Amino acid sequence: MHVRGFSDGRLEAEIEISRDYIEHLDDKYCRDATPELKQILDIHQVPYQARGNLPKMTFTLEPPGKLTPWKPIVAIVAIGAFLIWLSRRK
């Protein structure tokens, strides 16, 4: 979950797959987290003004069947590019 704060005092919250995985780029694995944000603010007694109405339903975020870490892929490509650069340098 991450929360964005704007200069006009507005907050937006969403829950999504970690940026460590390629699936982070797919909006299918992201949803609004306004109900959770409201609950956190209430628990910690943070004053706020709500605009609009929260839906009276629960949300379920369906995780993908497989997560693909992108950092190892980038590391392998970078090492490969470096080795190619080294071999052409001679």
C-alpha positions in Angstrom: 0.0 0.0 0.0 1.3 3.5 -0.7 -0.3 6.8 -0.1 0.3 10.0 -2.2 -0.1 13.4 -0.6 -0.8 16.4 -2.7 -0.2 20.1 -2.0 -4.0 20.8 -1.7 -4.1 18.3 1.3 -5.7 15.5 -0.7 -4.6 11.9 -0.1 -4.8 9.0 -2.4 -4.0 5.4 -1.5 -3.7 2.2 -3.5 -2.5 -1.3 -2.9 -0.4 -3.0 -5.6 2.3 -5.6 -6.3 5.8 -4.5 -5.3 7.9 -2.6 -7.8 10.4 -5.4 -7.5 8.2 -7.4 -9.9 7.3 -6.9 -13.6 3.7 -7.5 -12.7 3.8 -4.0 -11.0 3.3 -2.5 -14.5 -0.1 -4.3 -14.9 -3.0 -2.3 -13.5 -4.9 -5.6 -13.0 -2.9 -6.0 -9.8 -3.7 -2.6 -8.3 -6.7 -1.3 -6.5 -7.9 1.7 -4.5 -7.1 1.5 -0.8 -9.3 4.4 0.5 -11.2 2.2 3.0 -7.8 1.0 4.5 -6.5 4.5 4.6 -9.6 5.7 6.4 -9.3 2.9 9.0 -5.6 3.8 9.6 -6.4 7.5 10.1 -9.3 6.6 12.5 -7.1 4.2 14.5 -4.4 6.8 15.0 -7.0 9.6 15.5 -5.7 11.7 12.7 -8.3 14.4 11.8 -9.4 14.5 8.2 -12.4 15.5 6.1 -13.8 12.9 3.8 -15.3 13.8 0.5 -17.6 11.5 -1.3 -18.9 8.2 0.0 -17.0 5.0 0.5 -18.6 2.0 -1.0 -20.0 -0.5 1.5 -18.2 -3.5 0.0 -15.0 -5.4 0.6 -12.3 -5.6 -2.0 -10.0 -8.5 -2.8 -6.8 -8.1 -4.8 -6.1 -11.3 -6.7 -2.4 -11.8 -6.8 -0.8 -13.1 -10.0 0.0 -16.8 -10.2 3.7 -16.0 -10.7 5.9 -13.0 -9.8 8.8 -12.1 -12.0 11.6 -10.2 -10.3 13.0 -7.7 -12.7 16.3 -6.7 -10.9 18.1 -10.0 -11.7 17.1 -9.6 -15.4 18.6 -6.1 -15.4 21.7 -7.3 -13.7 22.3 -10.1 -16.2 21.7 -7.7 -19.1 24.1 -5.1 -17.6 26.8 -7.7 -17.0 26.4 -9.1 -20.5 26.6 -5.6 -22.0 29.7 -4.9 -19.9 31.4 -8.2 -21.0 30.6 -7.3 -24.7 32.1 -3.9 -24.2 35.2 -5.4 -22.6 35.7 -7.8 -25.5 35.4 -5.1 -28.1 37.8 -2.8 -26.3 40.8 -5.0 -27.0 
